Amino acid sequence: MQLWGTASRSNITIIQRVQSYILKHITNAPWFIKTREIHENLNMPMVKDEISTHGDKYIKRLQKHPNKLAGQLTVPESIRRLKKRRDIFDH
């Protein structure tokens, strides 16, 4: 089960750091090679890119879903704030 969409930024950063560490050791890359270059050369997406790709696919699937209620999950709700009533006797 993929729970990346609910992961905090700090957890995503940790996952990215571990992935980069493993890729550097697998490729035996020297210290001065940038992490982004290793990912590009190996055609390995960064964690944030992969999360956004899966999120976009999920939204598209929901919008095409035969159940209309599922499609409405992608529409943001308007936030209605209640006005605070001023009581007559609060003066």
PDB file of N, CA, C and O in Angstrom, chain B, residues numbered from 101:
ATOM      1  N   MET B 101       0.842  -1.173   0.000  1.00  0.00           N
ATOM      2  CA  MET B 101       0.000   0.000   0.000  1.00  0.00           C
ATOM      3  C   MET B 101       0.891   1.241   0.000  1.00  0.00           C
ATOM      4  O   MET B 101       1.859   1.325   0.756  1.00  0.00           O
ATOM      5  N   GLN B 102       0.558   2.182  -0.841  1.00  0.00           N
ATOM      6  CA  GLN B 102       1.355   3.396  -0.929  1.00  0.00           C
ATOM      7  C   GLN B 102       0.711   4.496  -0.096  1.00  0.00           C
ATOM      8  O   GLN B 102      -0.442   4.867  -0.313  1.00  0.00           O
ATOM      9  N   LEU B 103       1.461   4.997   0.837  1.00  0.00           N
ATOM     10  CA  LEU B 103       0.957   6.050   1.709  1.00  0.00           C
ATOM     11  C   LEU B 103       1.776   7.323   1.572  1.00  0.00           C
ATOM     12  O   LEU B 103       1.793   8.149   2.484  1.00  0.00           O
ATOM     13  N   TRP B 104       2.454   7.489   0.446  1.00  0.00           N
ATOM     14  CA  TRP B 104       3.326   8.637   0.280  1.00  0.00           C
ATOM     15  C   TRP B 104       2.579   9.945   0.356  1.00  0.00           C
ATOM     16  O   TRP B 104       3.113  10.936   0.853  1.00  0.00           O
ATOM     17  N   GLY B 105       1.353   9.967  -0.128  1.00  0.00           N
ATOM     18  CA  GLY B 105       0.595  11.211  -0.143  1.00  0.00           C
ATOM     19  C   GLY B 105       0.323  11.759   1.239  1.00  0.00           C
ATOM     20  O   GLY B 105       0.092  12.957   1.400  1.00  0.00           O
ATOM     21  N   THR B 106       0.347  10.897   2.236  1.00  0.00           N
ATOM     22  CA  THR B 106       0.088  11.344   3.599  1.00  0.00           C
ATOM     23  C   THR B 106       1.368  11.489   4.414  1.00  0.00           C
ATOM     24  O   THR B 106       1.313  11.840   5.593  1.00  0.00           O
ATOM     25  N   ALA B 107       2.503  11.226   3.809  1.00  0.00           N
ATOM     26  CA  ALA B 107       3.769  11.319   4.535  1.00  0.00           C
ATOM     27  C   ALA B 107       4.161  12.780   4.742  1.00  0.00           C
ATOM     28  O   ALA B 107       3.891  13.632   3.896  1.00  0.00           O
ATOM     29  N   SER B 108       4.788  13.050   5.852  1.00  0.00           N
ATOM     30  CA  SER B 108       5.238  14.414   6.127  1.00  0.00           C
ATOM     31  C   SER B 108       6.491  14.715   5.304  1.00  0.00           C
ATOM     32  O   SER B 108       7.159  13.810   4.803  1.00  0.00           O
ATOM     33  N   ARG B 109       6.786  15.993   5.181  1.00  0.00           N
ATOM     34  CA  ARG B 109       7.972  16.399   4.413  1.00  0.00           C
ATOM     35  C   ARG B 109       9.244  15.810   5.004  1.00  0.00           C
ATOM     36  O   ARG B 109      10.149  15.410   4.272  1.00  0.00           O
ATOM     37  N   SER B 110       9.309  15.758   6.320  1.00  0.00           N
ATOM     38  CA  SER B 110      10.523  15.229   6.945  1.00  0.00           C
ATOM     39  C   SER B 110      10.696  13.740   6.642  1.00  0.00           C
ATOM     40  O   SER B 110      11.817  13.281   6.426  1.00  0.00           O
ATOM     41  N   ASN B 111       9.604  12.989   6.624  1.00  0.00           N
ATOM     42  CA  ASN B 111       9.705  11.563   6.294  1.00  0.00           C
ATOM     43  C   ASN B 111      10.073  11.357   4.828  1.00  0.00           C
ATOM     44  O   ASN B 111      10.837  10.450   4.499  1.00  0.00           O
ATOM     45  N   ILE B 112       9.536  12.190   3.956  1.00  0.00           N
ATOM     46  CA  ILE B 112       9.886  12.102   2.535  1.00  0.00           C
ATOM     47  C   ILE B 112      11.363  12.414   2.346  1.00  0.00           C
ATOM     48  O   ILE B 112      12.043  11.770   1.548  1.00  0.00           O
ATOM     49  N   THR B 113      11.856  13.399   3.079  1.00  0.00           N
ATOM     50  CA  THR B 113      13.273  13.755   2.999  1.00  0.00           C
ATOM     51  C   THR B 113      14.148  12.597   3.466  1.00  0.00           C
ATOM     52  O   THR B 113      15.191  12.327   2.871  1.00  0.00           O
ATOM     53  N   ILE B 114      13.733  11.923   4.515  1.00  0.00           N
ATOM     54  CA  ILE B 114      14.493  10.772   5.022  1.00  0.00           C
ATOM     55  C   ILE B 114      14.516   9.657   3.985  1.00  0.00           C
ATOM     56  O   ILE B 114      15.560   9.052   3.742  1.00  0.00           O
ATOM     57  N   ILE B 115      13.367   9.384   3.373  1.00  0.00           N
ATOM     58  CA  ILE B 115      13.302   8.343   2.338  1.00  0.00           C
ATOM     59  C   ILE B 115      14.213   8.709   1.174  1.00  0.00           C
ATOM     60  O   ILE B 115      14.924   7.853   0.647  1.00  0.00           O
ATOM     61  N   GLN B 116      14.197   9.984   0.768  1.00  0.00           N
ATOM     62  CA  GLN B 116      15.050  10.433  -0.332  1.00  0.00           C
ATOM     63  C   GLN B 116      16.525  10.291   0.032  1.00  0.00           C
ATOM     64  O   GLN B 116      17.338   9.873  -0.791  1.00  0.00           O
ATOM     65  N   ARG B 117      16.857  10.638   1.255  1.00  0.00           N
ATOM     66  CA  ARG B 117      18.247  10.548   1.700  1.00  0.00           C
ATOM     67  C   ARG B 117      18.739   9.100   1.668  1.00  0.00           C
ATOM     68  O   ARG B 117      19.859   8.829   1.234  1.00  0.00           O
ATOM     69  N   VAL B 118      17.903   8.182   2.127  1.00  0.00           N
ATOM     70  CA  VAL B 118      18.279   6.761   2.124  1.00  0.00           C
ATOM     71  C   VAL B 118      18.424   6.252   0.693  1.00  0.00           C
ATOM     72  O   VAL B 118      19.369   5.529   0.377  1.00  0.00           O
ATOM     73  N   GLN B 119      17.482   6.633  -0.169  1.00  0.00           N
ATOM     74  CA  GLN B 119      17.560   6.203  -1.562  1.00  0.00           C
ATOM     75  C   GLN B 119      18.845   6.718  -2.215  1.00  0.00           C
ATOM     76  O   GLN B 119      19.529   5.974  -2.917  1.00  0.00           O
ATOM     77  N   SER B 120      19.165   7.971  -1.986  1.00  0.00           N
ATOM     78  CA  SER B 120      20.373   8.552  -2.573  1.00  0.00           C
ATOM     79  C   SER B 120      21.629   7.875  -2.033  1.00  0.00           C
ATOM     80  O   SER B 120      22.570   7.615  -2.782  1.00  0.00           O
ATOM     81  N   TYR B 121      21.641   7.593  -0.748  1.00  0.00           N
ATOM     82  CA  TYR B 121      22.774   6.911  -0.123  1.00  0.00           C
ATOM     83  C   TYR B 121      22.995   5.540  -0.761  1.00  0.00           C
ATOM     84  O   TYR B 121      24.123   5.170  -1.086  1.00  0.00           O
ATOM     85  N   ILE B 122      21.917   4.803  -0.935  1.00  0.00           N
ATOM     86  CA  ILE B 122      22.018   3.461  -1.519  1.00  0.00           C
ATOM     87  C   ILE B 122      22.495   3.540  -2.968  1.00  0.00           C
ATOM     88  O   ILE B 122      23.347   2.756  -3.386  1.00  0.00           O
ATOM     89  N   LEU B 123      21.945   4.488  -3.736  1.00  0.00           N
ATOM     90  CA  LEU B 123      22.363   4.620  -5.136  1.00  0.00           C
ATOM     91  C   LEU B 123      23.828   5.021  -5.253  1.00  0.00           C
ATOM     92  O   LEU B 123      24.527   4.544  -6.146  1.00  0.00           O
ATOM     93  N   LYS B 124      24.299   5.888  -4.367  1.00  0.00           N
ATOM     94  CA  LYS B 124      25.714   6.277  -4.399  1.00  0.00           C
ATOM     95  C   LYS B 124      26.613   5.084  -4.103  1.00  0.00           C
ATOM     96  O   LYS B 124      27.676   4.937  -4.707  1.00  0.00           O
ATOM     97  N   HIS B 125      26.191   4.239  -3.184  1.00  0.00           N
ATOM     98  CA  HIS B 125      27.005   3.074  -2.852  1.00  0.00           C
ATOM     99  C   HIS B 125      26.929   1.999  -3.936  1.00  0.00           C
ATOM    100  O   HIS B 125      27.925   1.327  -4.205  1.00  0.00           O
ATOM    101  N   ILE B 126      25.785   1.831  -4.549  1.00  0.00           N
ATOM    102  CA  ILE B 126      25.655   0.848  -5.628  1.00  0.00           C
ATOM    103  C   ILE B 126      26.537   1.237  -6.810  1.00  0.00           C
ATOM    104  O   ILE B 126      27.209   0.392  -7.402  1.00  0.00           O
ATOM    105  N   THR B 127      26.527   2.525  -7.145  1.00  0.00           N
ATOM    106  CA  THR B 127      27.293   2.989  -8.306  1.00  0.00           C
ATOM    107  C   THR B 127      28.742   3.308  -7.965  1.00  0.00           C
ATOM    108  O   THR B 127      29.550   3.570  -8.856  1.00  0.00           O
ATOM    109  N   ASN B 128      29.068   3.287  -6.681  1.00  0.00           N
ATOM    110  CA  ASN B 128      30.419   3.625  -6.226  1.00  0.00           C
ATOM    111  C   ASN B 128      30.820   5.019  -6.724  1.00  0.00           C
ATOM    112  O   ASN B 128      31.942   5.234  -7.185  1.00  0.00           O
ATOM    113  N   ALA B 129      29.877   5.954  -6.620  1.00  0.00           N
ATOM    114  CA  ALA B 129      30.088   7.317  -7.105  1.00  0.00           C
ATOM    115  C   ALA B 129      30.987   8.084  -6.141  1.00  0.00           C
ATOM    116  O   ALA B 129      30.875   7.923  -4.925  1.00  0.00           O
ATOM    117  N   PRO B 130      31.887   8.926  -6.681  1.00  0.00           N
ATOM    118  CA  PRO B 130      32.715   9.754  -5.802  1.00  0.00           C
ATOM    119  C   PRO B 130      31.870  10.819  -5.101  1.00  0.00           C
ATOM    120  O   PRO B 130      30.740  11.090  -5.506  1.00  0.00           O
ATOM    121  N   TRP B 131      32.416  11.409  -4.066  1.00  0.00           N
ATOM    122  CA  TRP B 131      31.665  12.332  -3.215  1.00  0.00           C
ATOM    123  C   TRP B 131      31.211  13.589  -3.942  1.00  0.00           C
ATOM    124  O   TRP B 131      30.220  14.203  -3.546  1.00  0.00           O
ATOM    125  N   PHE B 132      31.921  13.988  -5.006  1.00  0.00           N
ATOM    126  CA  PHE B 132      31.603  15.252  -5.666  1.00  0.00           C
ATOM    127  C   PHE B 132      30.507  15.124  -6.730  1.00  0.00           C
ATOM    128  O   PHE B 132      30.099  16.132  -7.307  1.00  0.00           O
ATOM    129  N   ILE B 133      30.031  13.928  -6.996  1.00  0.00           N
ATOM    130  CA  ILE B 133      28.941  13.739  -7.959  1.00  0.00           C
ATOM    131  C   ILE B 133      27.626  14.097  -7.273  1.00  0.00           C
ATOM    132  O   ILE B 133      27.336  13.627  -6.173  1.00  0.00           O
ATOM    133  N   LYS B 134      26.842  14.931  -7.937  1.00  0.00           N
ATOM    134  CA  LYS B 134      25.572  15.363  -7.355  1.00  0.00           C
ATOM    135  C   LYS B 134      24.551  14.229  -7.388  1.00  0.00           C
ATOM    136  O   LYS B 134      24.538  13.393  -8.292  1.00  0.00           O
ATOM    137  N   THR B 135      23.713  14.236  -6.384  1.00  0.00           N
ATOM    138  CA  THR B 135      22.675  13.214  -6.266  1.00  0.00           C
ATOM    139  C   THR B 135      21.744  13.247  -7.470  1.00  0.00           C
ATOM    140  O   THR B 135      21.356  12.201  -7.989  1.00  0.00           O
ATOM    141  N   ARG B 136      21.391  14.433  -7.909  1.00  0.00           N
ATOM    142  CA  ARG B 136      20.488  14.583  -9.060  1.00  0.00           C
ATOM    143  C   ARG B 136      21.094  13.926 -10.305  1.00  0.00           C
ATOM    144  O   ARG B 136      20.378  13.303 -11.089  1.00  0.00           O
ATOM    145  N   GLU B 137      22.408  14.063 -10.485  1.00  0.00           N
ATOM    146  CA  GLU B 137      23.074  13.456 -11.644  1.00  0.00           C
ATOM    147  C   GLU B 137      22.997  11.928 -11.587  1.00  0.00           C
ATOM    148  O   GLU B 137      22.777  11.274 -12.607  1.00  0.00           O
ATOM    149  N   ILE B 138      23.176  11.376 -10.409  1.00  0.00           N
ATOM    150  CA  ILE B 138      23.095   9.918 -10.265  1.00  0.00           C
ATOM    151  C   ILE B 138      21.691   9.440 -10.623  1.00  0.00           C
ATOM    152  O   ILE B 138      21.528   8.454 -11.341  1.00  0.00           O
ATOM    153  N   HIS B 139      20.691  10.136 -10.125  1.00  0.00           N
ATOM    154  CA  HIS B 139      19.303   9.765 -10.421  1.00  0.00           C
ATOM    155  C   HIS B 139      19.021   9.866 -11.920  1.00  0.00           C
ATOM    156  O   HIS B 139      18.370   8.990 -12.490  1.00  0.00           O
ATOM    157  N   GLU B 140      19.504  10.924 -12.552  1.00  0.00           N
ATOM    158  CA  GLU B 140      19.268  11.099 -13.988  1.00  0.00           C
ATOM    159  C   GLU B 140      19.977  10.028 -14.806  1.00  0.00           C
ATOM    160  O   GLU B 140      19.403   9.488 -15.751  1.00  0.00           O
ATOM    161  N   ASN B 141      21.216   9.719 -14.451  1.00  0.00           N
ATOM    162  CA  ASN B 141      21.973   8.709 -15.200  1.00  0.00           C
ATOM    163  C   ASN B 141      21.373   7.314 -15.056  1.00  0.00           C
ATOM    164  O   ASN B 141      21.468   6.500 -15.974  1.00  0.00           O
ATOM    165  N   LEU B 142      20.762   7.038 -13.921  1.00  0.00           N
ATOM    166  CA  LEU B 142      20.154   5.726 -13.690  1.00  0.00           C
ATOM    167  C   LEU B 142      18.672   5.693 -14.062  1.00  0.00           C
ATOM    168  O   LEU B 142      18.009   4.669 -13.897  1.00  0.00           O
ATOM    169  N   ASN B 143      18.159   6.807 -14.560  1.00  0.00           N
ATOM    170  CA  ASN B 143      16.727   6.938 -14.867  1.00  0.00           C
ATOM    171  C   ASN B 143      15.866   6.583 -13.656  1.00  0.00           C
ATOM    172  O   ASN B 143      14.836   5.919 -13.775  1.00  0.00           O
ATOM    173  N   MET B 144      16.312   7.037 -12.505  1.00  0.00           N
ATOM    174  CA  MET B 144      15.614   6.791 -11.243  1.00  0.00           C
ATOM    175  C   MET B 144      15.003   8.115 -10.785  1.00  0.00           C
ATOM    176  O   MET B 144      15.733   9.066 -10.505  1.00  0.00           O
ATOM    177  N   PRO B 145      13.682   8.188 -10.705  1.00  0.00           N
ATOM    178  CA  PRO B 145      13.069   9.459 -10.291  1.00  0.00           C
ATOM    179  C   PRO B 145      13.337   9.750  -8.817  1.00  0.00           C
ATOM    180  O   PRO B 145      13.516   8.843  -8.005  1.00  0.00           O
ATOM    181  N   MET B 146      13.359  11.030  -8.500  1.00  0.00           N
ATOM    182  CA  MET B 146      13.469  11.440  -7.103  1.00  0.00           C
ATOM    183  C   MET B 146      12.153  11.087  -6.409  1.00  0.00           C
ATOM    184  O   MET B 146      11.122  10.940  -7.065  1.00  0.00           O
ATOM    185  N   VAL B 147      12.190  10.955  -5.111  1.00  0.00           N
ATOM    186  CA  VAL B 147      11.012  10.524  -4.356  1.00  0.00           C
ATOM    187  C   VAL B 147       9.858  11.514  -4.533  1.00  0.00           C
ATOM    188  O   VAL B 147       8.719  11.098  -4.746  1.00  0.00           O
ATOM    189  N   LYS B 148      10.135  12.808  -4.447  1.00  0.00           N
ATOM    190  CA  LYS B 148       9.073  13.813  -4.600  1.00  0.00           C
ATOM    191  C   LYS B 148       8.439  13.747  -5.984  1.00  0.00           C
ATOM    192  O   LYS B 148       7.226  13.906  -6.122  1.00  0.00           O
ATOM    193  N   ASP B 149       9.260  13.513  -7.011  1.00  0.00           N
ATOM    194  CA  ASP B 149       8.728  13.399  -8.371  1.00  0.00           C
ATOM    195  C   ASP B 149       7.816  12.180  -8.494  1.00  0.00           C
ATOM    196  O   ASP B 149       6.761  12.241  -9.126  1.00  0.00           O
ATOM    197  N   GLU B 150       8.230  11.094  -7.892  1.00  0.00           N
ATOM    198  CA  GLU B 150       7.431   9.861  -7.940  1.00  0.00           C
ATOM    199  C   GLU B 150       6.105  10.048  -7.198  1.00  0.00           C
ATOM    200  O   GLU B 150       5.066   9.561  -7.644  1.00  0.00           O
ATOM    201  N   ILE B 151       6.145  10.742  -6.087  1.00  0.00           N
ATOM    202  CA  ILE B 151       4.923  10.999  -5.319  1.00  0.00           C
ATOM    203  C   ILE B 151       3.953  11.847  -6.134  1.00  0.00           C
ATOM    204  O   ILE B 151       2.760  11.549  -6.185  1.00  0.00           O
ATOM    205  N   SER B 152       4.457  12.895  -6.769  1.00  0.00           N
ATOM    206  CA  SER B 152       3.567  13.760  -7.550  1.00  0.00           C
ATOM    207  C   SER B 152       3.014  13.026  -8.770  1.00  0.00           C
ATOM    208  O   SER B 152       1.866  13.253  -9.155  1.00  0.00           O
ATOM    209  N   THR B 153       3.810  12.153  -9.383  1.00  0.00           N
ATOM    210  CA  THR B 153       3.329  11.366 -10.521  1.00  0.00           C
ATOM    211  C   THR B 153       2.181  10.455 -10.097  1.00  0.00           C
ATOM    212  O   THR B 153       1.154  10.386 -10.772  1.00  0.00           O
ATOM    213  N   HIS B 154       2.359   9.761  -8.981  1.00  0.00           N
ATOM    214  CA  HIS B 154       1.302   8.872  -8.496  1.00  0.00           C
ATOM    215  C   HIS B 154       0.065   9.659  -8.068  1.00  0.00           C
ATOM    216  O   HIS B 154      -1.062   9.209  -8.276  1.00  0.00           O
ATOM    217  N   GLY B 155       0.273  10.823  -7.477  1.00  0.00           N
ATOM    218  CA  GLY B 155      -0.855  11.661  -7.075  1.00  0.00           C
ATOM    219  C   GLY B 155      -1.665  12.144  -8.266  1.00  0.00           C
ATOM    220  O   GLY B 155      -2.895  12.148  -8.227  1.00  0.00           O
ATOM    221  N   ASP B 156      -0.973  12.551  -9.327  1.00  0.00           N
ATOM    222  CA  ASP B 156      -1.665  13.000 -10.542  1.00  0.00           C
ATOM    223  C   ASP B 156      -2.465  11.866 -11.174  1.00  0.00           C
ATOM    224  O   ASP B 156      -3.596  12.068 -11.617  1.00  0.00           O
ATOM    225  N   LYS B 157      -1.876  10.674 -11.216  1.00  0.00           N
ATOM    226  CA  LYS B 157      -2.586   9.516 -11.774  1.00  0.00           C
ATOM    227  C   LYS B 157      -3.831   9.195 -10.951  1.00  0.00           C
ATOM    228  O   LYS B 157      -4.881   8.856 -11.498  1.00  0.00           O
ATOM    229  N   TYR B 158      -3.701   9.305  -9.643  1.00  0.00           N
ATOM    230  CA  TYR B 158      -4.824   9.010  -8.753  1.00  0.00           C
ATOM    231  C   TYR B 158      -5.976   9.988  -8.988  1.00  0.00           C
ATOM    232  O   TYR B 158      -7.137   9.584  -9.044  1.00  0.00           O
ATOM    233  N   ILE B 159      -5.652  11.259  -9.123  1.00  0.00           N
ATOM    234  CA  ILE B 159      -6.693  12.269  -9.355  1.00  0.00           C
ATOM    235  C   ILE B 159      -7.377  12.034 -10.697  1.00  0.00           C
ATOM    236  O   ILE B 159      -8.599  12.144 -10.792  1.00  0.00           O
ATOM    237  N   LYS B 160      -6.612  11.714 -11.726  1.00  0.00           N
ATOM    238  CA  LYS B 160      -7.205  11.439 -13.042  1.00  0.00           C
ATOM    239  C   LYS B 160      -8.120  10.224 -12.989  1.00  0.00           C
ATOM    240  O   LYS B 160      -9.188  10.215 -13.602  1.00  0.00           O
ATOM    241  N   ARG B 161      -7.695   9.195 -12.252  1.00  0.00           N
ATOM    242  CA  ARG B 161      -8.535   8.000 -12.113  1.00  0.00           C
ATOM    243  C   ARG B 161      -9.830   8.325 -11.385  1.00  0.00           C
ATOM    244  O   ARG B 161     -10.894   7.829 -11.756  1.00  0.00           O
ATOM    245  N   LEU B 162      -9.744   9.154 -10.352  1.00  0.00           N
ATOM    246  CA  LEU B 162     -10.955   9.531  -9.620  1.00  0.00           C
ATOM    247  C   LEU B 162     -11.913  10.328 -10.495  1.00  0.00           C
ATOM    248  O   LEU B 162     -13.127  10.144 -10.416  1.00  0.00           O
ATOM    249  N   GLN B 163     -11.378  11.205 -11.323  1.00  0.00           N
ATOM    250  CA  GLN B 163     -12.229  12.031 -12.177  1.00  0.00           C
ATOM    251  C   GLN B 163     -12.947  11.201 -13.231  1.00  0.00           C
ATOM    252  O   GLN B 163     -14.037  11.571 -13.667  1.00  0.00           O
ATOM    253  N   LYS B 164     -12.358  10.088 -13.647  1.00  0.00           N
ATOM    254  CA  LYS B 164     -12.972   9.223 -14.659  1.00  0.00           C
ATOM    255  C   LYS B 164     -13.802   8.097 -14.042  1.00  0.00           C
ATOM    256  O   LYS B 164     -14.371   7.282 -14.767  1.00  0.00           O
ATOM    257  N   HIS B 165     -13.872   8.047 -12.743  1.00  0.00           N
ATOM    258  CA  HIS B 165     -14.566   6.956 -12.053  1.00  0.00           C
ATOM    259  C   HIS B 165     -16.062   6.998 -12.362  1.00  0.00           C
ATOM    260  O   HIS B 165     -16.646   8.080 -12.418  1.00  0.00           O
ATOM    261  N   PRO B 166     -16.699   5.827 -12.566  1.00  0.00           N
ATOM    262  CA  PRO B 166     -18.131   5.818 -12.878  1.00  0.00           C
ATOM    263  C   PRO B 166     -19.010   6.319 -11.726  1.00  0.00           C
ATOM    264  O   PRO B 166     -20.111   6.818 -11.958  1.00  0.00           O
ATOM    265  N   ASN B 167     -18.536   6.190 -10.517  1.00  0.00           N
ATOM    266  CA  ASN B 167     -19.292   6.686  -9.368  1.00  0.00           C
ATOM    267  C   ASN B 167     -19.058   8.193  -9.253  1.00  0.00           C
ATOM    268  O   ASN B 167     -17.927   8.633  -9.049  1.00  0.00           O
ATOM    269  N   LYS B 168     -20.108   8.966  -9.380  1.00  0.00           N
ATOM    270  CA  LYS B 168     -19.992  10.431  -9.362  1.00  0.00           C
ATOM    271  C   LYS B 168     -19.473  10.948  -8.025  1.00  0.00           C
ATOM    272  O   LYS B 168     -18.797  11.976  -7.979  1.00  0.00           O
ATOM    273  N   LEU B 169     -19.781  10.246  -6.940  1.00  0.00           N
ATOM    274  CA  LEU B 169     -19.300  10.687  -5.632  1.00  0.00           C
ATOM    275  C   LEU B 169     -17.779  10.589  -5.538  1.00  0.00           C
ATOM    276  O   LEU B 169     -17.141  11.419  -4.891  1.00  0.00           O
ATOM    277  N   ALA B 170     -17.206   9.586  -6.177  1.00  0.00           N
ATOM    278  CA  ALA B 170     -15.747   9.452  -6.174  1.00  0.00           C
ATOM    279  C   ALA B 170     -15.113  10.611  -6.934  1.00  0.00           C
ATOM    280  O   ALA B 170     -14.064  11.115  -6.530  1.00  0.00           O
ATOM    281  N   GLY B 171     -15.728  11.033  -8.014  1.00  0.00           N
ATOM    282  CA  GLY B 171     -15.210  12.158  -8.782  1.00  0.00           C
ATOM    283  C   GLY B 171     -15.267  13.464  -8.024  1.00  0.00           C
ATOM    284  O   GLY B 171     -14.457  14.361  -8.260  1.00  0.00           O
ATOM    285  N   GLN B 172     -16.218  13.578  -7.115  1.00  0.00           N
ATOM    286  CA  GLN B 172     -16.354  14.809  -6.339  1.00  0.00           C
ATOM    287  C   GLN B 172     -15.278  14.948  -5.262  1.00  0.00           C
ATOM    288  O   GLN B 172     -15.123  16.022  -4.681  1.00  0.00           O
ATOM    289  N   LEU B 173     -14.544  13.891  -4.996  1.00  0.00           N
ATOM    290  CA  LEU B 173     -13.477  13.970  -4.001  1.00  0.00           C
ATOM    291  C   LEU B 173     -12.350  14.899  -4.436  1.00  0.00           C
ATOM    292  O   LEU B 173     -11.601  15.402  -3.599  1.00  0.00           O
ATOM    293  N   THR B 174     -12.227  15.128  -5.735  1.00  0.00           N
ATOM    294  CA  THR B 174     -11.157  15.993  -6.226  1.00  0.00           C
ATOM    295  C   THR B 174     -11.552  17.463  -6.224  1.00  0.00           C
ATOM    296  O   THR B 174     -10.695  18.328  -6.402  1.00  0.00           O
ATOM    297  N   VAL B 175     -12.826  17.760  -6.027  1.00  0.00           N
ATOM    298  CA  VAL B 175     -13.296  19.147  -6.014  1.00  0.00           C
ATOM    299  C   VAL B 175     -13.126  19.703  -4.605  1.00  0.00           C
ATOM    300  O   VAL B 175     -13.678  19.152  -3.653  1.00  0.00           O
ATOM    301  N   PRO B 176     -12.367  20.791  -4.463  1.00  0.00           N
ATOM    302  CA  PRO B 176     -12.187  21.344  -3.115  1.00  0.00           C
ATOM    303  C   PRO B 176     -13.492  21.934  -2.588  1.00  0.00           C
ATOM    304  O   PRO B 176     -14.246  22.575  -3.320  1.00  0.00           O
ATOM    305  N   GLU B 177     -13.731  21.707  -1.330  1.00  0.00           N
ATOM    306  CA  GLU B 177     -14.938  22.239  -0.710  1.00  0.00           C
ATOM    307  C   GLU B 177     -14.734  23.708  -0.379  1.00  0.00           C
ATOM    308  O   GLU B 177     -13.632  24.143  -0.043  1.00  0.00           O
ATOM    309  N   SER B 178     -15.814  24.456  -0.480  1.00  0.00           N
ATOM    310  CA  SER B 178     -15.714  25.848  -0.056  1.00  0.00           C
ATOM    311  C   SER B 178     -15.803  25.879   1.465  1.00  0.00           C
ATOM    312  O   SER B 178     -16.635  25.200   2.065  1.00  0.00           O
ATOM    313  N   ILE B 179     -14.959  26.651   2.057  1.00  0.00           N
ATOM    314  CA  ILE B 179     -14.914  26.731   3.517  1.00  0.00           C
ATOM    315  C   ILE B 179     -15.867  27.828   3.963  1.00  0.00           C
ATOM    316  O   ILE B 179     -15.735  28.989   3.575  1.00  0.00           O
ATOM    317  N   ARG B 180     -16.809  27.441   4.772  1.00  0.00           N
ATOM    318  CA  ARG B 180     -17.761  28.415   5.295  1.00  0.00           C
ATOM    319  C   ARG B 180     -17.439  28.650   6.758  1.00  0.00           C
ATOM    320  O   ARG B 180     -17.390  27.713   7.555  1.00  0.00           O
ATOM    321  N   ARG B 181     -17.228  29.867   7.092  1.00  0.00           N
ATOM    322  CA  ARG B 181     -16.940  30.221   8.476  1.00  0.00           C
ATOM    323  C   ARG B 181     -18.205  30.804   9.096  1.00  0.00           C
ATOM    324  O   ARG B 181     -18.909  31.604   8.481  1.00  0.00           O
ATOM    325  N   LEU B 182     -18.465  30.395  10.292  1.00  0.00           N
ATOM    326  CA  LEU B 182     -19.622  30.926  11.000  1.00  0.00           C
ATOM    327  C   LEU B 182     -19.244  32.232  11.672  1.00  0.00           C
ATOM    328  O   LEU B 182     -18.175  32.355  12.272  1.00  0.00           O
ATOM    329  N   LYS B 183     -20.121  33.188  11.565  1.00  0.00           N
ATOM    330  CA  LYS B 183     -19.871  34.454  12.235  1.00  0.00           C
ATOM    331  C   LYS B 183     -20.208  34.298  13.709  1.00  0.00           C
ATOM    332  O   LYS B 183     -21.205  33.679  14.080  1.00  0.00           O
ATOM    333  N   LYS B 184     -19.370  34.863  14.515  1.00  0.00           N
ATOM    334  CA  LYS B 184     -19.592  34.786  15.946  1.00  0.00           C
ATOM    335  C   LYS B 184     -20.728  35.736  16.318  1.00  0.00           C
ATOM    336  O   LYS B 184     -20.712  36.923  15.995  1.00  0.00           O
ATOM    337  N   ARG B 185     -21.696  35.177  16.998  1.00  0.00           N
ATOM    338  CA  ARG B 185     -22.825  36.004  17.427  1.00  0.00           C
ATOM    339  C   ARG B 185     -22.420  36.850  18.614  1.00  0.00           C
ATOM    340  O   ARG B 185     -21.827  36.362  19.575  1.00  0.00           O
ATOM    341  N   ARG B 186     -22.740  38.084  18.532  1.00  0.00           N
ATOM    342  CA  ARG B 186     -22.501  38.957  19.682  1.00  0.00           C
ATOM    343  C   ARG B 186     -23.767  38.970  20.511  1.00  0.00           C
ATOM    344  O   ARG B 186     -24.839  39.367  20.054  1.00  0.00           O
ATOM    345  N   ASP B 187     -23.615  38.544  21.686  1.00  0.00           N
ATOM    346  CA  ASP B 187     -24.768  38.508  22.573  1.00  0.00           C
ATOM    347  C   ASP B 187     -25.055  39.918  23.086  1.00  0.00           C
ATOM    348  O   ASP B 187     -24.135  40.700  23.325  1.00  0.00           O
ATOM    349  N   ILE B 188     -26.292  40.223  23.247  1.00  0.00           N
ATOM    350  CA  ILE B 188     -26.704  41.557  23.688  1.00  0.00           C
ATOM    351  C   ILE B 188     -26.192  41.846  25.095  1.00  0.00           C
ATOM    352  O   ILE B 188     -25.887  42.993  25.423  1.00  0.00           O
ATOM    353  N   PHE B 189     -26.098  40.829  25.908  1.00  0.00           N
ATOM    354  CA  PHE B 189     -25.752  41.026  27.313  1.00  0.00           C
ATOM    355  C   PHE B 189     -24.252  40.991  27.584  1.00  0.00           C
ATOM    356  O   PHE B 189     -23.844  41.054  28.743  1.00  0.00           O
ATOM    357  N   ASP B 190     -23.423  40.891  26.550  1.00  0.00           N
ATOM    358  CA  ASP B 190     -21.973  40.802  26.746  1.00  0.00           C
ATOM    359  C   ASP B 190     -21.298  42.153  26.926  1.00  0.00           C
ATOM    360  O   ASP B 190     -20.081  42.184  27.107  1.00  0.00           O
ATOM    361  N   HIS B 191     -21.989  43.230  26.887  1.00  0.00           N
ATOM    362  CA  HIS B 191     -21.348  44.547  26.962  1.00  0.00           C
ATOM    363  C   HIS B 191     -20.835  44.830  28.296  1.00  0.00           C
ATOM    364  O   HIS B 191     -20.268  45.898  28.526  1.00  0.00           O
TER     365      HIS B 191
END
